Amino acid sequence: MMSSDRKMRLGAFLMAGGHHIAAWRHPDAHAPAGVDIDHFIELARIAERGKFDMLFVEDAAAIRERNPEMASQAARSTAFEPLSLLAALAVNTTHIGLVATASTTYNEPYGLARTFASLDQLSGGRAGWNLVTSASELEAENFASSGLRPHSERYERAEEFADAALALWGGVEEGAYLPQGEASFADRARLHPVHLRGKHFAVEGVLESPRSAQGRPIMVQAGASDVGKELAARTADVVFAASQTLAEAQAYYEDVKSRLAKYGRKPDDIKIMPGISPIVGATEAEAKAKYRALQELIPDAVGVALLASYLSIQDLSAYPLDGPLPDMPQTNLIQSRQQLIIDLGRRENLSIRELARHFAGARGHWQVAGTPAQIADAMEERFAEGAADGFNVMAPLFPSGLEDFVAHVVPELRRRGLFREDYEGRTLRQNLGLGTPIKR
């Protein structure tokens, strides 16, 4: 039975001019959004005004698309490196959490643990790491001449990486540095060097960063494969998910939560926050019109190319656009996203053209267009019915889509007693309602 005083958690997923693939073509778009720091500061302040738990920035260490047609149409071709961006946002905000994506495939544990520890210090305990295993061949070409690692090997490396980072953060106790009244700068009894000799990494040392106000950065995961869910259950504080239907969301929620006990964790030790792409209108008709206006900006070639890239096939041009999606071979890339697309096409009986346009809007995440009350109804159902602890809000167009959500949907959620009136604490961990991290 869910607690009656349980509150939703909200994240603002930032992505240049908006999450809709054609957002940059909209008359209200800000074309250079991806590299305009003032734009991101504005978005951060809007979300903080709405008392959101966190900002979330994704990453890919490569151009997004090999297909020239797709690349030329993608506003995501220009973007800040996420940790650099969040460091700038840290000094322009006071409460909201700052979560960045960083890959275990193309980084080393000590360097990344050190960088996130610095962001945690800069922000006063508001940093979070979204751990990913890079699945893009374009990224592999930038870092590894041997090509993309198999799915199982990427997660094996991620497990070892996560253990090393957690050990490094946990190796510095409160008061280990700058002990008051002592002759030395560090208290050796409170420093615990890491001694890790694994298949993928060797780490010998201790971080030169003091323990942060929240103990360590929040760990975030978005894996939907079985091995990804197991890693989340063992290490994550927050899980971002993609689910189209209530039943899918409930099944994912139950699956992840049921894995926690074996690691000595309770169900509330992890917050599951599916993505939602809301389009807010004063009336349902107005919201639907906004959605159609964005959809009409998607060229068929772009939508189909994006669909093909997520299905991990070279080309869909051999199949009629108004025919059904053909059977797909299993991929070595993002397997869960491929299956989500296939299931959506089969369930809704969509043609390739229809599926491409639907998917391009929010890349497989849940899209809801309606009045503030209708959007709140949809969110409340999933929150109350064991499908979500909160949501990662993916506004289709920035800044207007986020402004509309904060101005109209957040007050409706508050009226229903579902969302906070103000921040409960100063750190991201406190505002998420998470306890002190366990010693490892």
C-alpha positions in Angstrom: 0.0 0.0 0.0 1.5 3.4 -1.1 1.7 6.1 1.6 -0.9 8.9 1.3 1.7 11.6 2.0 4.0 10.3 -0.7 5.2 13.0 -3.1 6.1 12.9 -6.8 9.7 13.5 -7.8 10.3 15.6 -10.9 13.3 16.0 -13.2 13.7 18.4 -16.1 15.4 16.7 -19.0 17.3 19.4 -20.8 18.0 19.1 -24.5 18.9 22.2 -26.6 15.7 23.6 -28.1 13.4 20.8 -27.0 12.9 17.1 -27.1 10.9 17.0 -30.2 13.2 16.1 -33.1 11.8 19.1 -35.2 11.7 21.5 -32.3 14.4 23.7 -33.8 12.2 24.3 -36.8 9.3 25.7 -34.8 8.7 29.5 -35.1 9.2 29.9 -31.3 12.5 27.9 -31.3 15.9 29.3 -30.3 18.2 27.8 -32.9 21.6 28.1 -31.2 20.1 26.8 -27.9 22.6 23.9 -27.7 25.6 26.3 -27.1 23.8 29.2 -25.4 24.6 29.2 -21.7 22.0 31.9 -21.0 19.4 29.7 -22.5 20.3 26.8 -20.1 20.5 29.1 -17.1 17.0 30.3 -17.9 15.7 26.7 -18.2 17.4 25.8 -14.9 15.8 28.7 -13.1 12.4 27.8 -14.5 12.7 24.3 -13.2 14.0 25.5 -9.8 11.1 27.9 -9.6 8.8 24.9 -10.0 10.7 23.1 -7.2 11.9 20.3 -9.5 14.2 17.8 -7.9 16.8 17.8 -10.6 18.0 18.8 -14.0 19.2 16.0 -16.3 21.6 16.3 -19.3 22.3 13.3 -21.6 25.4 12.9 -23.7 27.0 11.1 -26.6 30.7 11.6 -27.3 30.2 11.7 -31.1 28.0 13.3 -33.7 24.5 11.9 -33.4 23.8 10.5 -36.8 25.9 9.1 -39.7 23.1 9.6 -42.1 23.7 13.0 -43.8 20.0 13.7 -44.1 19.5 13.0 -40.4 22.6 14.9 -39.3 21.7 18.0 -41.2 18.2 18.0 -39.6 19.3 17.4 -36.0 19.7 20.4 -33.6 21.5 18.0 -31.3 24.6 18.3 -33.5 25.7 21.1 -31.3 25.9 20.7 -27.5 27.9 21.5 -24.4 29.8 18.7 -22.7 27.4 17.9 -19.8 29.7 18.2 -16.7 31.0 21.6 -18.0 27.5 22.8 -18.4 26.3 21.6 -15.0 29.3 23.3 -13.3 28.1 26.6 -14.8 24.5 25.9 -13.7 25.7 25.0 -10.2 26.6 28.7 -9.6 23.4 29.9 -11.0 21.0 27.8 -8.9 20.7 26.9 -5.2 18.5 23.9 -4.7 17.9 21.9 -7.9 19.9 18.7 -8.5 22.4 18.5 -11.3 22.6 15.1 -13.1 24.9 14.4 -16.0 25.3 11.3 -18.3 28.8 9.9 -18.5 29.8 6.6 -20.1 31.7 3.7 -18.4 32.9 2.6 -21.8 35.1 5.6 -22.6 36.1 6.9 -19.2 38.3 5.7 -16.3 36.8 5.3 -12.8 39.2 7.6 -10.8 39.0 10.5 -13.3 35.2 10.3 -13.5 34.7 9.8 -9.7 37.0 12.9 -9.1 35.0 15.0 -11.6 31.6 14.2 -10.1 33.0 14.7 -6.6 34.1 18.2 -7.7 30.7 19.0 -9.1 29.2 17.7 -5.8 31.4 20.1 -3.9 30.8 23.0 -6.2 27.0 22.6 -5.9 26.8 21.9 -2.2 25.7 18.3 -2.6 23.5 18.4 -5.6 25.4 16.3 -8.2 24.3 13.0 -9.8 25.8 10.6 -12.3 23.7 8.9 -14.9 25.7 5.8 -15.6 25.5 4.6 -19.2 27.2 2.0 -21.4 27.7 3.6 -24.8 25.9 1.7 -27.5 26.8 3.9 -30.5 29.1 2.7 -33.2 29.9 6.4 -33.9 31.2 6.8 -30.3 33.2 3.6 -30.6 34.9 5.0 -33.7 36.1 8.0 -31.7 37.6 6.0 -28.9 38.2 2.3 -29.7 39.8 1.0 -32.8 38.5 -2.5 -32.0 34.9 -1.3 -32.5 31.8 -1.4 -30.3 32.0 -3.9 -27.4 29.3 -6.5 -27.1 26.3 -5.7 -24.9 27.4 -8.2 -22.2 31.0 -6.9 -22.0 29.8 -3.3 -21.8 27.7 -4.1 -18.7 30.5 -6.3 -17.2 32.8 -3.2 -17.5 30.0 -1.0 -16.1 29.6 -3.2 -13.0 33.3 -2.9 -12.2 33.4 0.8 -13.0 30.4 1.5 -10.6 32.1 -0.5 -7.8 35.3 1.5 -8.2 33.6 4.9 -8.2 31.5 4.0 -5.2 34.5 2.8 -3.4 36.4 6.0 -4.1 33.6 8.2 -2.9 33.1 6.0 0.1 36.8 5.9 1.0 36.7 9.5 2.4 34.9 9.8 5.7 33.4 13.0 7.1 36.2 15.1 8.5 38.9 13.3 6.7 40.4 16.5 5.3 40.9 19.8 7.1 40.6 18.4 10.7 40.2 21.2 13.2 43.1 21.8 15.6 45.3 19.0 14.2 48.9 19.3 13.0 48.2 17.5 9.7 45.9 18.4 6.8 44.4 14.9 6.6 43.2 12.4 9.2 44.6 9.1 7.9 42.3 7.1 10.0 39.4 8.5 8.0 40.9 7.8 4.6 40.5 4.4 3.0 42.5 3.9 -0.2 40.9 1.7 -2.9 42.7 -1.4 -3.9 41.0 -2.7 -7.0 42.4 -5.2 -9.5 39.7 -6.2 -11.9 39.3 -7.5 -15.4 38.9 -4.0 -16.8 40.4 -1.6 -14.3 43.1 -1.2 -11.7 42.6 1.5 -9.1 45.0 2.2 -6.2 44.4 5.4 -4.3 42.1 7.8 -2.5 40.2 10.9 -3.7 41.6 14.3 -2.8 38.1 15.6 -2.4 36.3 15.9 1.0 33.1 14.0 1.5 30.2 16.1 0.1 27.1 17.4 2.0 25.1 14.5 0.6 27.8 11.9 1.2 28.4 11.1 -2.5 26.8 11.9 -5.8 23.4 10.3 -6.6 23.7 7.3 -8.9 21.2 7.2 -11.8 20.6 4.4 -14.2 18.4 4.0 -17.3 19.0 0.4 -18.4 16.0 -1.7 -19.3 17.7 -4.9 -20.2 17.8 -7.6 -17.5 21.5 -6.9 -16.8 20.8 -3.2 -16.7 17.9 -3.6 -14.2 20.2 -5.7 -12.0 22.9 -3.1 -12.0 20.3 -0.4 -11.1 18.9 -2.5 -8.3 22.4 -2.9 -6.8 23.8 0.6 -7.3 21.2 3.2 -8.4 19.3 5.8 -6.4 17.2 6.9 -9.3 16.1 5.0 -12.5 14.9 6.7 -15.6 12.6 4.6 -17.7 10.7 4.6 -21.0 7.2 3.0 -21.0 4.3 3.6 -23.4 1.5 2.0 -21.4 0.4 1.8 -17.8 0.9 -2.0 -17.8 4.4 -1.7 -19.2 5.3 0.9 -16.6 3.9 -1.2 -13.8 5.8 -4.3 -15.0 9.1 -2.4 -15.1 8.5 -0.8 -11.7 7.7 -4.1 -10.0 10.6 -5.9 -11.7 13.2 -3.3 -10.5 11.8 -3.0 -7.0 11.6 -6.7 -6.6 15.4 -7.0 -7.1 16.3 -4.7 -4.2 16.0 -7.1 -1.3 18.9 -9.3 -2.3 21.1 -6.3 -1.9 19.8 -5.3 1.5 17.7 -2.5 0.1 14.1 -1.4 0.6 11.7 -0.4 -2.2 11.9 3.3 -1.4 15.7 3.3 -1.6 15.3 3.8 -5.4 13.1 6.3 -7.2 11.8 5.2 -10.6 11.0 8.1 -12.9 9.7 7.4 -16.4 10.0 10.0 -19.1 7.0 12.0 -20.0 6.7 14.5 -22.9 3.8 16.8 -22.0 2.1 19.3 -24.4 0.0 21.7 -22.3 -3.0 23.5 -23.7 -5.8 25.6 -22.2 -8.1 23.1 -23.9 -7.5 19.6 -25.2 -8.1 20.9 -28.7 -5.4 23.5 -28.3 -2.9 20.9 -26.9 -3.6 18.5 -29.8 -3.1 21.4 -32.3 0.3 22.2 -30.7 1.2 18.5 -31.1 0.1 18.3 -34.7 2.0 21.5 -35.5 5.3 19.9 -34.2 4.6 16.6 -36.0 4.1 18.3 -39.3 7.6 19.7 -39.0 9.2 16.3 -39.2 10.3 15.4 -42.8 9.6 11.7 -43.6 13.2 11.1 -44.4 14.3 12.3 -41.0 11.7 10.4 -39.1 12.4 7.2 -40.9 16.2 7.6 -40.5 15.8 8.2 -36.8 13.6 5.1 -36.5 16.1 3.0 -38.4 18.9 4.2 -36.1 17.0 3.1 -33.0 16.1 -0.2 -34.6 19.8 -0.7 -35.4 19.3 -1.4 -39.0 21.0 0.4 -41.9 17.9 1.4 -44.0 14.2 1.1 -44.1 13.8 2.5 -47.6 13.3 -1.0 -49.1 10.0 -1.3 -47.3 6.8 0.7 -48.2 6.4 3.7 -45.8 2.7 3.0 -45.5 3.2 -0.7 -44.8 3.9 -2.4 -41.5 7.3 -2.6 -39.8 9.1 -5.8 -40.9 10.5 -8.4 -38.5 13.7 -7.1 -36.9 16.8 -9.1 -36.0 18.1 -8.7 -32.4 20.6 -5.9 -32.0 23.8 -5.5 -30.1 22.9 -1.9 -29.4 20.0 -0.5 -27.3 18.0 -3.8 -27.1 15.2 -2.5 -24.8 14.5 0.5 -27.0 14.3 -1.6 -30.1 11.7 -3.9 -28.5 9.7 -0.9 -27.2 9.4 0.4 -30.8 8.4 -3.0 -32.2 5.8 -3.5 -29.5 4.3 0.0 -30.1 4.1 -0.6 -33.9 2.4 -4.0 -33.4 0.0 -2.8 -30.7 -1.2 0.4 -32.5 -1.0 -1.2 -36.0 1.1 1.6 -37.2 2.7 1.9 -40.6 6.5 2.7 -40.9 5.6 6.4 -41.6 3.2 6.6 -38.6 5.6 4.8 -36.3 8.5 7.0 -37.4 6.6 10.2 -36.7 5.2 9.0 -33.4 8.6 7.8 -32.2 10.5 10.9 -33.5 8.4 13.1 -31.2 9.9 11.8 -28.0 12.1 8.9 -29.1 9.9 6.3 -27.5 8.9 8.1 -24.3 5.4 8.7 -23.1 3.7 11.6 -24.8 0.6 13.3 -23.3 -1.2 16.3 -24.9 -4.0 17.9 -22.9 -5.1 20.4 -20.3 -3.2 20.7 -17.0 -5.9 18.6 -15.4 -5.7 15.9 -18.0 -1.9 15.7 -17.8 -2.1 15.7 -14.0 -4.7 12.9 -14.2 -2.4 10.8 -16.4 0.6 11.3 -14.1 -1.5 10.7 -11.0 -2.7 7.4 -12.3 0.8 6.0 -12.9 2.0 7.5 -9.6 -0.8 5.9 -7.6 -1.0 2.6 -9.5 2.6 1.4 -8.9 4.1 2.5 -12.1 6.3 5.6 -11.1 7.7 7.5 -8.1 7.9 10.6 -10.3 8.7 11.6 -13.8 11.5 13.0 -16.0 9.8 15.8 -17.8 10.8 16.1 -21.4 9.3 19.3 -22.8 9.0 19.1 -26.5 9.9 22.8 -27.0 12.1 25.0 -24.8 11.6 27.3 -23.0 7.8 27.5 -23.6 7.1 23.8 -23.0 8.8 23.8 -19.6 7.3 27.2 -18.7 3.8 25.8 -19.4 4.4 22.8 -17.3 5.7 24.8 -14.3 3.0 27.5 -14.6 0.0 25.2 -15.1 0.6 21.5 -14.3 2.7 21.9 -11.2 0.0 24.0 -9.4 -2.5 21.2 -10.3 -0.3 18.6 -8.9 0.1 20.7 -5.7 -3.7 21.2 -5.4 -4.0 17.4 -5.3 -1.3 17.1 -2.7 1.0 15.2 -5.0 4.0 17.6 -5.2 6.0 19.7 -2.8 5.3 23.4 -2.1 9.0 24.0 -1.4 12.3 22.1 -1.1 12.8 20.0 1.9 16.6 20.3 2.1 19.7 21.6 0.5 21.0 18.5 -1.1 19.7 16.4 -4.0 19.6 13.3 -1.7 17.5 15.1 0.9 15.0 16.4 -1.7 14.6 13.0 -3.2 13.8 11.6 0.3 16.8 9.2 0.2 18.8 8.2 3.3 22.5 8.3 3.9 24.4 6.1 1.4 25.4 2.8 2.8 29.1 2.1 3.5 30.5 -0.2 0.9 
